[in-house]
Amino acid sequence: METSEFVIGQRWVSHSDTALGLGIVTDISGRRVTLGFPAADEERTYAIDNAPLSRIVYQQGEEIETFDGERYTVRAVEELDGVLVYHADDGEN
């Protein structure tokens, strides 16, 4: 899958405003994509061909941290209809 294709549910980060945190694609309409940024409680709409966005893709073995500060290690990654699903544990399982 091309990483520049937007699919509802994908996670992306904005280069123009990193304080927004991770965004979730909530709508794709014509040449525009809308992302919700839960950490900032904001929503932004971008022109697809000019969006300052990069898709977030974690690799197996990578450590990730949730909004609540919980840490997990990615054990497996699978793609379902363009959305990456991470299987992770906190090292205690």
PDB file as gemmi writes it, atoms N, CA and C in Angstrom:
CRYST1    1.000    1.000    1.000  90.00  90.00  90.00 P 1                      
ATOM      1  N   MET A   1       0.836  -1.199   0.000  1.00  0.00           N  
ATOM      2  CA  MET A   1       0.000   0.000   0.000  1.00  0.00           C  
ATOM      3  C   MET A   1       0.871   1.248   0.000  1.00  0.00           C  
ATOM      4  N   GLU A   2       0.533   2.187  -0.787  1.00  0.00           N  
ATOM      5  CA  GLU A   2       1.226   3.475  -0.850  1.00  0.00           C  
ATOM      6  C   GLU A   2       0.967   4.229   0.453  1.00  0.00           C  
ATOM      7  N   THR A   3       2.039   4.730   1.104  1.00  0.00           N  
ATOM      8  CA  THR A   3       1.863   5.402   2.392  1.00  0.00           C  
ATOM      9  C   THR A   3       1.184   6.755   2.265  1.00  0.00           C  
ATOM     10  N   SER A   4       1.060   7.288   1.046  1.00  0.00           N  
ATOM     11  CA  SER A   4       0.411   8.587   0.891  1.00  0.00           C  
ATOM     12  C   SER A   4      -1.090   8.461   0.634  1.00  0.00           C  
ATOM     13  N   GLU A   5      -1.616   7.250   0.579  1.00  0.00           N  
ATOM     14  CA  GLU A   5      -3.054   7.055   0.409  1.00  0.00           C  
ATOM     15  C   GLU A   5      -3.729   7.165   1.771  1.00  0.00           C  
ATOM     16  N   PHE A   6      -4.749   7.991   1.845  1.00  0.00           N  
ATOM     17  CA  PHE A   6      -5.459   8.169   3.106  1.00  0.00           C  
ATOM     18  C   PHE A   6      -6.607   7.177   3.207  1.00  0.00           C  
ATOM     19  N   VAL A   7      -6.761   6.591   4.402  1.00  0.00           N  
ATOM     20  CA  VAL A   7      -7.843   5.662   4.699  1.00  0.00           C  
ATOM     21  C   VAL A   7      -8.376   6.036   6.078  1.00  0.00           C  
ATOM     22  N   ILE A   8      -9.689   6.058   6.221  1.00  0.00           N  
ATOM     23  CA  ILE A   8     -10.290   6.387   7.518  1.00  0.00           C  
ATOM     24  C   ILE A   8      -9.770   5.419   8.577  1.00  0.00           C  
ATOM     25  N   GLY A   9      -9.326   5.999   9.698  1.00  0.00           N  
ATOM     26  CA  GLY A   9      -8.789   5.218  10.802  1.00  0.00           C  
ATOM     27  C   GLY A   9      -7.273   5.234  10.891  1.00  0.00           C  
ATOM     28  N   GLN A  10      -6.593   5.646   9.814  1.00  0.00           N  
ATOM     29  CA  GLN A  10      -5.135   5.711   9.847  1.00  0.00           C  
ATOM     30  C   GLN A  10      -4.667   6.806  10.798  1.00  0.00           C  
ATOM     31  N   ARG A  11      -3.417   6.650  11.271  1.00  0.00           N  
ATOM     32  CA  ARG A  11      -2.802   7.645  12.152  1.00  0.00           C  
ATOM     33  C   ARG A  11      -1.746   8.425  11.380  1.00  0.00           C  
ATOM     34  N   TRP A  12      -1.806   9.746  11.484  1.00  0.00           N  
ATOM     35  CA  TRP A  12      -0.870  10.632  10.806  1.00  0.00           C  
ATOM     36  C   TRP A  12      -0.423  11.713  11.783  1.00  0.00           C  
ATOM     37  N   VAL A  13       0.711  12.345  11.504  1.00  0.00           N  
ATOM     38  CA  VAL A  13       1.206  13.459  12.308  1.00  0.00           C  
ATOM     39  C   VAL A  13       1.378  14.673  11.392  1.00  0.00           C  
ATOM     40  N   SER A  14       1.077  15.848  11.932  1.00  0.00           N  
ATOM     41  CA  SER A  14       1.199  17.094  11.175  1.00  0.00           C  
ATOM     42  C   SER A  14       2.577  17.704  11.402  1.00  0.00           C  
ATOM     43  N   HIS A  15       3.291  18.004  10.314  1.00  0.00           N  
ATOM     44  CA  HIS A  15       4.599  18.656  10.424  1.00  0.00           C  
ATOM     45  C   HIS A  15       4.452  20.141  10.718  1.00  0.00           C  
ATOM     46  N   SER A  16       3.338  20.726  10.350  1.00  0.00           N  
ATOM     47  CA  SER A  16       3.156  22.164  10.554  1.00  0.00           C  
ATOM     48  C   SER A  16       2.727  22.504  11.978  1.00  0.00           C  
ATOM     49  N   ASP A  17       2.223  21.518  12.728  1.00  0.00           N  
ATOM     50  CA  ASP A  17       1.803  21.765  14.109  1.00  0.00           C  
ATOM     51  C   ASP A  17       1.936  20.482  14.918  1.00  0.00           C  
ATOM     52  N   THR A  18       3.164  20.173  15.329  1.00  0.00           N  
ATOM     53  CA  THR A  18       3.427  18.924  16.049  1.00  0.00           C  
ATOM     54  C   THR A  18       2.748  18.877  17.416  1.00  0.00           C  
ATOM     55  N   ALA A  19       2.365  20.023  17.967  1.00  0.00           N  
ATOM     56  CA  ALA A  19       1.690  20.051  19.266  1.00  0.00           C  
ATOM     57  C   ALA A  19       0.321  19.374  19.214  1.00  0.00           C  
ATOM     58  N   LEU A  20      -0.205  19.155  18.002  1.00  0.00           N  
ATOM     59  CA  LEU A  20      -1.501  18.482  17.871  1.00  0.00           C  
ATOM     60  C   LEU A  20      -1.422  17.012  18.263  1.00  0.00           C  
ATOM     61  N   GLY A  21      -0.235  16.437  18.210  1.00  0.00           N  
ATOM     62  CA  GLY A  21      -0.086  15.010  18.492  1.00  0.00           C  
ATOM     63  C   GLY A  21      -0.496  14.180  17.290  1.00  0.00           C  
ATOM     64  N   LEU A  22      -0.811  12.919  17.538  1.00  0.00           N  
ATOM     65  CA  LEU A  22      -1.213  12.019  16.459  1.00  0.00           C  
ATOM     66  C   LEU A  22      -2.639  12.299  16.033  1.00  0.00           C  
ATOM     67  N   GLY A  23      -2.846  12.326  14.725  1.00  0.00           N  
ATOM     68  CA  GLY A  23      -4.178  12.537  14.179  1.00  0.00           C  
ATOM     69  C   GLY A  23      -4.755  11.250  13.626  1.00  0.00           C  
ATOM     70  N   ILE A  24      -6.067  11.167  13.606  1.00  0.00           N  
ATOM     71  CA  ILE A  24      -6.784  10.016  13.055  1.00  0.00           C  
ATOM     72  C   ILE A  24      -7.623  10.506  11.881  1.00  0.00           C  
ATOM     73  N   VAL A  25      -7.473   9.848  10.728  1.00  0.00           N  
ATOM     74  CA  VAL A  25      -8.268  10.220   9.556  1.00  0.00           C  
ATOM     75  C   VAL A  25      -9.734   9.919   9.857  1.00  0.00           C  
ATOM     76  N   THR A  26     -10.583  10.955   9.777  1.00  0.00           N  
ATOM     77  CA  THR A  26     -12.008  10.790  10.067  1.00  0.00           C  
ATOM     78  C   THR A  26     -12.892  10.965   8.842  1.00  0.00           C  
ATOM     79  N   ASP A  27     -12.361  11.635   7.801  1.00  0.00           N  
ATOM     80  CA  ASP A  27     -13.168  11.854   6.600  1.00  0.00           C  
ATOM     81  C   ASP A  27     -12.257  12.121   5.408  1.00  0.00           C  
ATOM     82  N   ILE A  28     -12.666  11.612   4.255  1.00  0.00           N  
ATOM     83  CA  ILE A  28     -11.984  11.878   2.993  1.00  0.00           C  
ATOM     84  C   ILE A  28     -13.071  12.299   2.023  1.00  0.00           C  
ATOM     85  N   SER A  29     -12.960  13.518   1.516  1.00  0.00           N  
ATOM     86  CA  SER A  29     -13.997  14.051   0.642  1.00  0.00           C  
ATOM     87  C   SER A  29     -13.345  14.798  -0.509  1.00  0.00           C  
ATOM     88  N   GLY A  30     -13.480  14.251  -1.704  1.00  0.00           N  
ATOM     89  CA  GLY A  30     -12.867  14.893  -2.861  1.00  0.00           C  
ATOM     90  C   GLY A  30     -11.367  14.948  -2.712  1.00  0.00           C  
ATOM     91  N   ARG A  31     -10.846  16.162  -2.727  1.00  0.00           N  
ATOM     92  CA  ARG A  31      -9.399  16.351  -2.591  1.00  0.00           C  
ATOM     93  C   ARG A  31      -9.011  16.828  -1.199  1.00  0.00           C  
ATOM     94  N   ARG A  32      -9.863  16.557  -0.227  1.00  0.00           N  
ATOM     95  CA  ARG A  32      -9.587  16.975   1.154  1.00  0.00           C  
ATOM     96  C   ARG A  32      -9.643  15.783   2.102  1.00  0.00           C  
ATOM     97  N   VAL A  33      -8.828  15.877   3.157  1.00  0.00           N  
ATOM     98  CA  VAL A  33      -8.814  14.852   4.198  1.00  0.00           C  
ATOM     99  C   VAL A  33      -8.955  15.565   5.543  1.00  0.00           C  
ATOM    100  N   THR A  34      -9.773  14.987   6.422  1.00  0.00           N  
ATOM    101  CA  THR A  34      -9.990  15.560   7.751  1.00  0.00           C  
ATOM    102  C   THR A  34      -9.426  14.613   8.793  1.00  0.00           C  
ATOM    103  N   LEU A  35      -8.687  15.182   9.735  1.00  0.00           N  
ATOM    104  CA  LEU A  35      -8.113  14.415  10.831  1.00  0.00           C  
ATOM    105  C   LEU A  35      -8.589  14.982  12.152  1.00  0.00           C  
ATOM    106  N   GLY A  36      -8.879  14.089  13.088  1.00  0.00           N  
ATOM    107  CA  GLY A  36      -9.159  14.479  14.458  1.00  0.00           C  
ATOM    108  C   GLY A  36      -7.891  14.292  15.270  1.00  0.00           C  
ATOM    109  N   PHE A  37      -7.599  15.238  16.138  1.00  0.00           N  
ATOM    110  CA  PHE A  37      -6.418  15.175  16.992  1.00  0.00           C  
ATOM    111  C   PHE A  37      -6.893  15.113  18.441  1.00  0.00           C  
ATOM    112  N   PRO A  38      -7.095  13.905  18.979  1.00  0.00           N  
ATOM    113  CA  PRO A  38      -7.679  13.749  20.314  1.00  0.00           C  
ATOM    114  C   PRO A  38      -6.889  14.437  21.429  1.00  0.00           C  
ATOM    115  N   ALA A  39      -5.559  14.416  21.372  1.00  0.00           N  
ATOM    116  CA  ALA A  39      -4.755  15.013  22.444  1.00  0.00           C  
ATOM    117  C   ALA A  39      -4.975  16.518  22.536  1.00  0.00           C  
ATOM    118  N   ALA A  40      -5.262  17.154  21.400  1.00  0.00           N  
ATOM    119  CA  ALA A  40      -5.487  18.601  21.371  1.00  0.00           C  
ATOM    120  C   ALA A  40      -6.968  18.942  21.296  1.00  0.00           C  
ATOM    121  N   ASP A  41      -7.820  17.923  21.207  1.00  0.00           N  
ATOM    122  CA  ASP A  41      -9.263  18.105  21.056  1.00  0.00           C  
ATOM    123  C   ASP A  41      -9.572  19.052  19.889  1.00  0.00           C  
ATOM    124  N   GLU A  42      -8.903  18.776  18.746  1.00  0.00           N  
ATOM    125  CA  GLU A  42      -9.092  19.606  17.553  1.00  0.00           C  
ATOM    126  C   GLU A  42      -9.297  18.735  16.328  1.00  0.00           C  
ATOM    127  N   GLU A  43      -9.848  19.353  15.295  1.00  0.00           N  
ATOM    128  CA  GLU A  43     -10.039  18.700  14.006  1.00  0.00           C  
ATOM    129  C   GLU A  43      -9.493  19.639  12.943  1.00  0.00           C  
ATOM    130  N   ARG A  44      -8.783  19.084  11.963  1.00  0.00           N  
ATOM    131  CA  ARG A  44      -8.214  19.888  10.884  1.00  0.00           C  
ATOM    132  C   ARG A  44      -8.520  19.239   9.543  1.00  0.00           C  
ATOM    133  N   THR A  45      -8.751  20.064   8.535  1.00  0.00           N  
ATOM    134  CA  THR A  45      -8.973  19.586   7.170  1.00  0.00           C  
ATOM    135  C   THR A  45      -7.837  20.101   6.299  1.00  0.00           C  
ATOM    136  N   TYR A  46      -7.281  19.213   5.493  1.00  0.00           N  
ATOM    137  CA  TYR A  46      -6.138  19.529   4.640  1.00  0.00           C  
ATOM    138  C   TYR A  46      -6.456  19.193   3.192  1.00  0.00           C  
ATOM    139  N   ALA A  47      -5.833  19.932   2.270  1.00  0.00           N  
ATOM    140  CA  ALA A  47      -5.861  19.565   0.856  1.00  0.00           C  
ATOM    141  C   ALA A  47      -4.934  18.361   0.705  1.00  0.00           C  
ATOM    142  N   ILE A  48      -5.437  17.274   0.131  1.00  0.00           N  
ATOM    143  CA  ILE A  48      -4.661  16.037   0.044  1.00  0.00           C  
ATOM    144  C   ILE A  48      -3.327  16.249  -0.662  1.00  0.00           C  
ATOM    145  N   ASP A  49      -3.316  17.004  -1.741  1.00  0.00           N  
ATOM    146  CA  ASP A  49      -2.079  17.161  -2.508  1.00  0.00           C  
ATOM    147  C   ASP A  49      -1.072  18.110  -1.867  1.00  0.00           C  
ATOM    148  N   ASN A  50      -1.448  18.748  -0.750  1.00  0.00           N  
ATOM    149  CA  ASN A  50      -0.558  19.706  -0.102  1.00  0.00           C  
ATOM    150  C   ASN A  50      -0.554  19.536   1.415  1.00  0.00           C  
ATOM    151  N   ALA A  51      -0.929  18.376   1.893  1.00  0.00           N  
ATOM    152  CA  ALA A  51      -1.034  18.152   3.337  1.00  0.00           C  
ATOM    153  C   ALA A  51       0.349  17.974   3.964  1.00  0.00           C  
ATOM    154  N   PRO A  52       0.642  18.722   5.044  1.00  0.00           N  
ATOM    155  CA  PRO A  52       1.937  18.591   5.723  1.00  0.00           C  
ATOM    156  C   PRO A  52       1.905  17.420   6.709  1.00  0.00           C  
ATOM    157  N   LEU A  53       1.601  16.238   6.205  1.00  0.00           N  
ATOM    158  CA  LEU A  53       1.358  15.072   7.050  1.00  0.00           C  
ATOM    159  C   LEU A  53       2.274  13.910   6.685  1.00  0.00           C  
ATOM    160  N   SER A  54       2.605  13.115   7.698  1.00  0.00           N  
ATOM    161  CA  SER A  54       3.322  11.855   7.491  1.00  0.00           C  
ATOM    162  C   SER A  54       2.578  10.765   8.243  1.00  0.00           C  
ATOM    163  N   ARG A  55       2.475   9.615   7.614  1.00  0.00           N  
ATOM    164  CA  ARG A  55       1.784   8.495   8.248  1.00  0.00           C  
ATOM    165  C   ARG A  55       2.664   7.903   9.339  1.00  0.00           C  
ATOM    166  N   ILE A  56       2.043   7.568  10.439  1.00  0.00           N  
ATOM    167  CA  ILE A  56       2.748   6.922  11.536  1.00  0.00           C  
ATOM    168  C   ILE A  56       2.735   5.422  11.289  1.00  0.00           C  
ATOM    169  N   VAL A  57       3.934   4.837  11.241  1.00  0.00           N  
ATOM    170  CA  VAL A  57       4.073   3.399  11.038  1.00  0.00           C  
ATOM    171  C   VAL A  57       5.115   2.905  12.028  1.00  0.00           C  
ATOM    172  N   TYR A  58       4.699   2.049  12.950  1.00  0.00           N  
ATOM    173  CA  TYR A  58       5.620   1.464  13.915  1.00  0.00           C  
ATOM    174  C   TYR A  58       6.049   0.086  13.430  1.00  0.00           C  
ATOM    175  N   GLN A  59       7.243  -0.318  13.845  1.00  0.00           N  
ATOM    176  CA  GLN A  59       7.797  -1.607  13.441  1.00  0.00           C  
ATOM    177  C   GLN A  59       7.777  -2.579  14.618  1.00  0.00           C  
ATOM    178  N   GLN A  60       7.809  -3.857  14.298  1.00  0.00           N  
ATOM    179  CA  GLN A  60       7.884  -4.892  15.323  1.00  0.00           C  
ATOM    180  C   GLN A  60       9.121  -4.639  16.183  1.00  0.00           C  
ATOM    181  N   GLY A  61       8.957  -4.710  17.509  1.00  0.00           N  
ATOM    182  CA  GLY A  61      10.045  -4.475  18.442  1.00  0.00           C  
ATOM    183  C   GLY A  61      10.146  -3.034  18.920  1.00  0.00           C  
ATOM    184  N   GLU A  62       9.454  -2.131  18.265  1.00  0.00           N  
ATOM    185  CA  GLU A  62       9.500  -0.718  18.636  1.00  0.00           C  
ATOM    186  C   GLU A  62       8.653  -0.471  19.880  1.00  0.00           C  
ATOM    187  N   GLU A  63       9.131   0.426  20.760  1.00  0.00           N  
ATOM    188  CA  GLU A  63       8.374   0.792  21.955  1.00  0.00           C  
ATOM    189  C   GLU A  63       7.521   2.010  21.639  1.00  0.00           C  
ATOM    190  N   ILE A  64       6.252   1.958  22.047  1.00  0.00           N  
ATOM    191  CA  ILE A  64       5.337   3.071  21.821  1.00  0.00           C  
ATOM    192  C   ILE A  64       4.753   3.511  23.161  1.00  0.00           C  
ATOM    193  N   GLU A  65       4.315   4.757  23.211  1.00  0.00           N  
ATOM    194  CA  GLU A  65       3.724   5.299  24.432  1.00  0.00           C  
ATOM    195  C   GLU A  65       2.352   5.868  24.114  1.00  0.00           C  
ATOM    196  N   THR A  66       1.366   5.547  24.952  1.00  0.00           N  
ATOM    197  CA  THR A  66       0.013   6.042  24.753  1.00  0.00           C  
ATOM    198  C   THR A  66      -0.110   7.471  25.274  1.00  0.00           C  
ATOM    199  N   PHE A  67      -1.231   8.085  24.956  1.00  0.00           N  
ATOM    200  CA  PHE A  67      -1.544   9.430  25.432  1.00  0.00           C  
ATOM    201  C   PHE A  67      -1.495   9.483  26.960  1.00  0.00           C  
ATOM    202  N   ASP A  68      -1.842   8.359  27.620  1.00  0.00           N  
ATOM    203  CA  ASP A  68      -1.864   8.280  29.082  1.00  0.00           C  
ATOM    204  C   ASP A  68      -0.507   7.943  29.686  1.00  0.00           C  
ATOM    205  N   GLY A  69       0.522   7.799  28.840  1.00  0.00           N  
ATOM    206  CA  GLY A  69       1.861   7.518  29.342  1.00  0.00           C  
ATOM    207  C   GLY A  69       2.191   6.047  29.510  1.00  0.00           C  
ATOM    208  N   GLU A  70       1.289   5.162  29.106  1.00  0.00           N  
ATOM    209  CA  GLU A  70       1.565   3.726  29.197  1.00  0.00           C  
ATOM    210  C   GLU A  70       2.482   3.324  28.051  1.00  0.00           C  
ATOM    211  N   ARG A  71       3.442   2.444  28.346  1.00  0.00           N  
ATOM    212  CA  ARG A  71       4.409   2.008  27.333  1.00  0.00           C  
ATOM    213  C   ARG A  71       4.135   0.564  26.925  1.00  0.00           C  
ATOM    214  N   TYR A  72       4.256   0.332  25.619  1.00  0.00           N  
ATOM    215  CA  TYR A  72       4.042  -0.998  25.056  1.00  0.00           C  
ATOM    216  C   TYR A  72       5.117  -1.286  24.020  1.00  0.00           C  
ATOM    217  N   THR A  73       5.392  -2.565  23.815  1.00  0.00           N  
ATOM    218  CA  THR A  73       6.306  -2.999  22.765  1.00  0.00           C  
ATOM    219  C   THR A  73       5.494  -3.669  21.675  1.00  0.00           C  
ATOM    220  N   VAL A  74       5.697  -3.223  20.436  1.00  0.00           N  
ATOM    221  CA  VAL A  74       4.979  -3.793  19.295  1.00  0.00           C  
ATOM    222  C   VAL A  74       5.511  -5.200  19.043  1.00  0.00           C  
ATOM    223  N   ARG A  75       4.626  -6.187  19.074  1.00  0.00           N  
ATOM    224  CA  ARG A  75       5.005  -7.587  18.845  1.00  0.00           C  
ATOM    225  C   ARG A  75       4.684  -8.038  17.431  1.00  0.00           C  
ATOM    226  N   ALA A  76       3.665  -7.454  16.821  1.00  0.00           N  
ATOM    227  CA  ALA A  76       3.291  -7.802  15.448  1.00  0.00           C  
ATOM    228  C   ALA A  76       2.487  -6.651  14.856  1.00  0.00           C  
ATOM    229  N   VAL A  77       2.541  -6.535  13.533  1.00  0.00           N  
ATOM    230  CA  VAL A  77       1.801  -5.503  12.809  1.00  0.00           C  
ATOM    231  C   VAL A  77       1.066  -6.176  11.666  1.00  0.00           C  
ATOM    232  N   GLU A  78      -0.223  -5.878  11.528  1.00  0.00           N  
ATOM    233  CA  GLU A  78      -0.963  -6.384  10.374  1.00  0.00           C  
ATOM    234  C   GLU A  78      -1.755  -5.242   9.757  1.00  0.00           C  
ATOM    235  N   GLU A  79      -1.991  -5.361   8.464  1.00  0.00           N  
ATOM    236  CA  GLU A  79      -2.741  -4.339   7.747  1.00  0.00           C  
ATOM    237  C   GLU A  79      -4.115  -4.879   7.399  1.00  0.00           C  
ATOM    238  N   LEU A  80      -5.145  -4.133   7.786  1.00  0.00           N  
ATOM    239  CA  LEU A  80      -6.523  -4.501   7.486  1.00  0.00           C  
ATOM    240  C   LEU A  80      -7.170  -3.344   6.744  1.00  0.00           C  
ATOM    241  N   ASP A  81      -7.415  -3.522   5.473  1.00  0.00           N  
ATOM    242  CA  ASP A  81      -8.059  -2.496   4.643  1.00  0.00           C  
ATOM    243  C   ASP A  81      -7.363  -1.142   4.727  1.00  0.00           C  
ATOM    244  N   GLY A  82      -6.033  -1.157   4.738  1.00  0.00           N  
ATOM    245  CA  GLY A  82      -5.269   0.084   4.742  1.00  0.00           C  
ATOM    246  C   GLY A  82      -4.975   0.662   6.108  1.00  0.00           C  
ATOM    247  N   VAL A  83      -5.487   0.052   7.164  1.00  0.00           N  
ATOM    248  CA  VAL A  83      -5.246   0.518   8.525  1.00  0.00           C  
ATOM    249  C   VAL A  83      -4.318  -0.479   9.206  1.00  0.00           C  
ATOM    250  N   LEU A  84      -3.260   0.023   9.834  1.00  0.00           N  
ATOM    251  CA  LEU A  84      -2.335  -0.849  10.541  1.00  0.00           C  
ATOM    252  C   LEU A  84      -2.878  -1.154  11.929  1.00  0.00           C  
ATOM    253  N   VAL A  85      -2.849  -2.437  12.274  1.00  0.00           N  
ATOM    254  CA  VAL A  85      -3.281  -2.894  13.595  1.00  0.00           C  
ATOM    255  C   VAL A  85      -2.037  -3.418  14.302  1.00  0.00           C  
ATOM    256  N   TYR A  86      -1.777  -2.889  15.487  1.00  0.00           N  
ATOM    257  CA  TYR A  86      -0.591  -3.271  16.248  1.00  0.00           C  
ATOM    258  C   TYR A  86      -0.975  -4.225  17.366  1.00  0.00           C  
ATOM    259  N   HIS A  87      -0.213  -5.299  17.471  1.00  0.00           N  
ATOM    260  CA  HIS A  87      -0.349  -6.228  18.584  1.00  0.00           C  
ATOM    261  C   HIS A  87       0.840  -5.934  19.492  1.00  0.00           C  
ATOM    262  N   ALA A  88       0.552  -5.549  20.719  1.00  0.00           N  
ATOM    263  CA  ALA A  88       1.617  -5.099  21.611  1.00  0.00           C  
ATOM    264  C   ALA A  88       1.377  -5.609  23.021  1.00  0.00           C  
ATOM    265  N   ASP A  89       2.452  -5.571  23.817  1.00  0.00           N  
ATOM    266  CA  ASP A  89       2.301  -5.906  25.231  1.00  0.00           C  
ATOM    267  C   ASP A  89       3.167  -4.967  26.056  1.00  0.00           C  
ATOM    268  N   ASP A  90       2.896  -4.978  27.357  1.00  0.00           N  
ATOM    269  CA  ASP A  90       3.614  -4.069  28.245  1.00  0.00           C  
ATOM    270  C   ASP A  90       4.836  -4.716  28.873  1.00  0.00           C  
ATOM    271  N   GLY A  91       5.216  -5.904  28.391  1.00  0.00           N  
ATOM    272  CA  GLY A  91       6.385  -6.592  28.903  1.00  0.00           C  
ATOM    273  C   GLY A  91       6.116  -7.401  30.148  1.00  0.00           C  
ATOM    274  N   GLU A  92       4.911  -7.317  30.672  1.00  0.00           N  
ATOM    275  CA  GLU A  92       4.560  -8.062  31.880  1.00  0.00           C  
ATOM    276  C   GLU A  92       3.774  -9.317  31.567  1.00  0.00           C  
ATOM    277  N   ASN A  93       3.392  -9.506  30.305  1.00  0.00           N  
ATOM    278  CA  ASN A  93       2.584 -10.668  29.921  1.00  0.00           C  
ATOM    279  C   ASN A  93       3.444 -11.822  29.487  1.00  0.00           C  
TER     280      ASN A  93                                                      
END                                                                             
